[in-house]
Amino acid sequence: MIDLDLPLTLTASASDDRQCLQQEEPALEIVLPQIFEQPPLKILQRGKLSNIEALVASIHRSHTNNPEAPLGRDYQELVNEFQPLFAWTSACWDYLLSTQGCRFVARNTHQKLGARGDYRAVTEKDYSRLVHGLFRQGVLEFAQRPEEPSLSQWLRTHLWTQILEAYRRMDQPSDPRQRVLTPYSYLRCVPYRFLNDFHEELVHATVRQLPEKICRALDVYFLQFHTEPASSQVIGCSLEECRDRLRQGLLSLLLHHRLVYCLLRQIERY
């Protein structure tokens, strides 16, 4: 079927005087994931502070004397001096997302209102807090390293590596017993709640009908997101016995309650 919205061109045949209408091929559009390039780090500081290392030493002394107190005006001057560095880290946000993917953090109590997921996506604002926190940590760390030539050189060498490592660690849940976060983790709830109330009630009612030990294994592994080793510790059995209980439960559900089986297996993606 010809799409009449596409342009038609009139062409003449070389062999005779007849003319024919030829439909132009539409442009092939394939949308590929865009990978942003990391901008080069050229300028780190504004050059308005004459002796940065002396200022860092003063900040460290004040922090050592009173660790609970804010770092104060000297530290704010240091932050202002390194505004070009913070502008560069902000420009790296798209690059970080495109190369490392999205990360998720646990919602606080207020954020959970009206949301079933216990996690939310990391935003650029979260990233900015992460950068400032690592900068603060780096300033205090540099003060204890007299072998380093300058704070500027130390930051150029170490700051982005620390940002990258901290961002990558965000895929770890706050509870070490739980499985690693995935791109679907924004849907995760603990204990898990299905987005459909019918599915929620069906799964729990069906699982409760299974033998107690099997029911407990399915609940801890699937509905509480524990890893297999953590699940075996919680239910008080060996790892192999825990796996056997999970296999028995899943096989029973596959034979008699296929929808419940599929719903439980999809949780493993989260």
C-alpha positions as CSV (number, residue, x, y, z in Angstrom):
1,M,0.0,0.0,0.0
2,I,1.4,3.4,-1.0
3,D,1.6,6.1,1.6
4,L,0.1,9.1,-0.1
5,D,1.8,11.4,2.4
6,L,5.2,10.5,1.0
7,P,6.5,12.6,-1.9
8,L,6.3,11.2,-5.4
9,T,8.8,12.1,-8.1
10,L,8.2,12.2,-11.8
11,T,10.8,10.4,-13.9
12,A,11.1,9.8,-17.6
13,S,12.1,6.4,-19.1
14,A,15.2,6.5,-21.4
15,S,13.7,3.9,-23.8
16,D,10.4,5.7,-24.6
17,D,8.3,8.7,-24.0
18,R,6.2,7.2,-21.3
19,Q,6.4,8.6,-17.8
20,C,6.0,6.8,-14.5
21,L,5.5,7.8,-10.9
22,Q,8.3,6.6,-8.5
23,Q,7.9,6.7,-4.8
24,E,10.9,7.9,-2.8
25,E,12.3,5.7,-0.1
26,P,11.7,7.1,3.3
27,A,14.8,7.9,5.4
28,L,15.7,5.0,7.7
29,E,15.6,6.4,11.2
30,I,17.2,4.2,13.9
31,V,17.4,5.8,17.3
32,L,20.5,4.5,19.1
33,P,21.4,5.1,22.7
34,Q,23.3,8.3,22.9
35,I,26.7,8.2,24.6
36,F,27.9,11.5,25.8
37,E,31.6,12.2,25.9
38,Q,33.2,13.4,29.1
39,P,34.3,17.0,28.8
40,P,38.0,17.6,29.5
41,L,39.0,19.0,32.8
42,K,40.9,22.2,32.0
43,I,40.5,24.7,34.8
44,L,40.0,23.6,38.4
45,Q,40.1,26.9,40.3
46,R,39.5,30.6,40.0
47,G,43.0,31.7,41.1
48,K,41.8,34.2,43.7
49,L,43.3,32.4,46.8
50,S,47.0,32.9,47.2
51,N,47.8,30.0,49.6
52,I,45.3,27.2,49.4
53,E,47.4,24.6,51.3
54,A,47.6,26.9,54.3
55,L,43.8,27.4,54.2
56,V,43.3,23.7,54.0
57,A,45.6,23.2,57.1
58,S,43.6,25.7,59.0
59,I,40.3,24.0,58.0
60,H,41.7,20.7,59.2
61,R,42.8,22.0,62.5
62,S,39.4,23.5,63.2
63,H,37.7,20.3,62.2
64,T,40.0,18.2,64.4
65,N,39.3,20.5,67.4
66,N,35.5,20.3,66.9
67,P,34.5,17.5,64.4
68,E,30.7,18.3,64.9
69,A,31.0,21.9,63.9
70,P,30.5,23.2,60.3
71,L,33.7,23.8,58.5
72,G,32.9,27.5,58.4
73,R,33.9,30.5,56.3
74,D,37.3,29.3,55.3
75,Y,35.8,26.2,53.7
76,Q,33.2,28.2,51.9
77,E,36.0,30.3,50.4
78,L,37.7,27.1,49.3
79,V,34.4,25.9,47.6
80,N,34.1,29.3,45.8
81,E,37.7,29.0,44.6
82,F,37.0,25.6,43.0
83,Q,33.8,26.6,41.3
84,P,35.3,25.7,37.9
85,L,35.8,22.2,39.2
86,F,32.2,21.9,40.3
87,A,31.0,23.3,37.0
88,W,33.0,20.5,35.3
89,T,31.5,17.8,37.5
90,S,28.0,19.1,36.7
91,A,28.8,18.9,33.0
92,C,29.8,15.2,33.5
93,W,26.3,14.2,34.7
94,D,25.0,13.2,31.2
95,Y,28.2,11.3,30.6
96,L,27.9,9.4,33.9
97,L,24.3,8.5,33.2
98,S,25.0,7.3,29.6
99,T,28.0,5.2,30.6
100,Q,27.0,3.9,34.0
101,G,23.2,3.9,33.8
102,C,20.7,5.1,36.4
103,R,21.0,4.3,40.1
104,F,18.4,4.2,42.8
105,V,18.3,5.3,46.5
106,A,15.9,4.4,49.2
107,R,12.9,6.8,49.7
108,N,12.6,8.5,53.0
109,T,9.3,8.3,55.0
110,H,7.9,11.4,53.4
111,Q,8.7,10.3,49.9
112,K,7.0,7.0,50.4
113,L,3.6,8.7,50.7
114,G,1.6,7.8,47.6
115,A,4.4,5.6,46.2
116,R,4.6,1.9,46.5
117,G,8.3,1.6,45.5
118,D,10.8,1.9,48.3
119,Y,13.4,3.3,45.9
120,R,13.6,6.3,43.6
121,A,15.9,7.3,40.8
122,V,19.1,9.3,41.6
123,T,18.7,12.8,40.4
124,E,21.2,15.5,39.3
125,K,20.6,17.1,42.7
126,D,21.6,13.9,44.5
127,Y,24.7,13.7,42.3
128,S,25.6,17.3,43.2
129,R,25.4,16.4,46.9
130,L,27.6,13.4,46.3
131,V,30.2,15.5,44.6
132,H,30.2,18.2,47.3
133,G,30.4,15.5,50.0
134,L,33.4,13.8,48.3
135,F,35.1,17.2,47.8
136,R,34.7,17.9,51.5
137,Q,36.1,14.5,52.4
138,G,39.0,15.0,49.9
139,V,40.0,18.4,51.5
140,L,40.2,16.8,54.9
141,E,42.1,13.8,53.5
142,F,44.5,15.9,51.6
143,A,45.4,17.8,54.8
144,Q,46.8,14.6,56.2
145,R,48.9,13.9,53.1
146,P,51.9,16.2,53.2
147,E,53.6,14.3,50.3
148,E,50.9,15.6,47.9
149,P,52.2,18.6,45.9
150,S,48.9,20.6,45.9
151,L,45.2,20.3,46.6
152,S,44.5,21.1,42.9
153,Q,46.7,18.2,41.7
154,W,45.2,15.9,44.3
155,L,41.7,16.7,43.1
156,R,42.6,16.3,39.5
157,T,44.0,12.9,40.2
158,H,41.5,11.4,42.7
159,L,38.1,13.2,42.7
160,W,36.5,11.8,39.5
161,T,37.7,8.3,40.5
162,Q,36.0,8.6,43.8
163,I,32.8,10.0,42.2
164,L,32.7,7.0,39.9
165,E,33.3,4.5,42.6
166,A,30.6,6.1,44.9
167,Y,28.1,6.2,42.1
168,R,28.7,2.5,41.2
169,R,28.2,1.5,44.8
170,M,24.7,2.9,44.7
171,D,23.5,-0.3,43.2
172,Q,23.9,-1.9,46.6
173,P,20.8,-2.0,48.8
174,S,21.0,-0.6,52.3
175,D,20.3,-4.1,53.7
176,P,23.3,-6.3,52.7
177,R,21.0,-9.4,52.8
178,Q,19.1,-8.2,49.8
179,R,19.9,-8.6,46.2
180,V,21.7,-6.0,44.1
181,L,19.5,-3.2,42.7
182,T,18.7,-3.4,39.0
183,P,17.2,-1.0,36.4
184,Y,13.7,-2.2,37.7
185,S,14.5,-1.4,41.3
186,Y,12.3,1.7,41.4
187,L,9.4,-0.7,41.6
188,R,10.8,-2.5,44.6
189,C,9.0,-2.5,47.9
190,V,9.9,-4.3,51.1
191,P,7.8,-6.3,51.8
192,Y,7.0,-6.4,48.1
193,R,3.6,-5.1,46.9
194,F,2.4,-5.8,43.4
195,L,1.1,-2.8,41.5
196,N,-2.1,-4.7,41.0
197,D,-4.1,-5.4,44.2
198,F,-5.6,-8.6,42.7
199,H,-2.1,-9.9,42.0
200,E,-1.1,-8.9,45.6
201,E,-3.9,-10.8,47.2
202,L,-3.6,-13.8,44.9
203,V,0.1,-14.3,45.5
204,H,-0.1,-14.1,49.2
205,A,-3.2,-16.3,49.5
206,T,-1.7,-18.9,47.2
207,V,1.8,-19.0,48.9
208,R,0.2,-19.4,52.3
209,Q,-1.4,-22.6,51.2
210,L,1.9,-24.3,50.6
211,P,3.8,-26.2,53.4
212,E,5.1,-23.9,56.1
213,K,8.8,-24.4,55.3
214,I,8.3,-23.8,51.6
215,C,6.1,-20.8,52.2
216,R,8.8,-19.3,54.4
217,A,11.5,-19.8,51.8
218,L,9.4,-18.2,49.1
219,D,8.5,-15.3,51.3
220,V,12.1,-14.5,52.4
221,Y,13.7,-15.0,48.9
222,F,11.1,-13.4,46.7
223,L,9.0,-11.1,48.8
224,Q,11.8,-9.7,50.9
225,F,14.5,-9.8,48.2
226,H,17.1,-11.7,50.2
227,T,19.9,-13.4,48.5
228,E,20.0,-17.2,48.6
229,P,22.7,-17.3,51.3
230,A,20.9,-14.7,53.4
231,S,17.6,-16.6,52.9
232,S,19.1,-19.8,54.2
233,Q,20.4,-18.0,57.3
234,V,17.0,-16.4,58.0
235,I,15.0,-19.6,57.7
236,G,17.7,-21.6,59.5
237,C,18.8,-24.2,57.0
238,S,21.7,-25.0,54.7
239,L,22.0,-23.2,51.3
240,E,21.2,-26.4,49.4
241,E,18.2,-27.1,51.5
242,C,16.9,-23.6,51.0
243,R,17.4,-23.9,47.2
244,D,15.5,-27.3,47.3
245,R,12.6,-25.6,49.1
246,L,12.5,-22.9,46.5
247,R,12.5,-25.4,43.7
248,Q,9.7,-27.4,45.3
249,G,7.6,-24.3,45.8
250,L,8.1,-23.0,42.3
251,L,7.4,-26.4,40.7
252,S,4.2,-26.7,42.7
253,L,3.1,-23.2,41.6
254,L,4.1,-23.9,38.0
255,L,1.9,-27.0,37.9
256,H,-1.1,-25.6,39.8
257,H,-0.9,-21.8,39.9
258,R,1.0,-20.7,36.8
259,L,0.1,-17.0,37.2
260,V,1.5,-16.9,40.7
261,Y,4.6,-18.7,39.5
262,C,5.1,-16.0,36.8
263,L,4.5,-13.2,39.2
264,L,7.1,-14.5,41.7
265,R,9.7,-15.1,39.0
266,Q,9.3,-11.5,37.6
267,I,10.4,-10.3,41.1
268,E,13.9,-11.6,40.4
269,R,14.3,-8.8,37.8
270,Y,13.8,-6.2,40.4
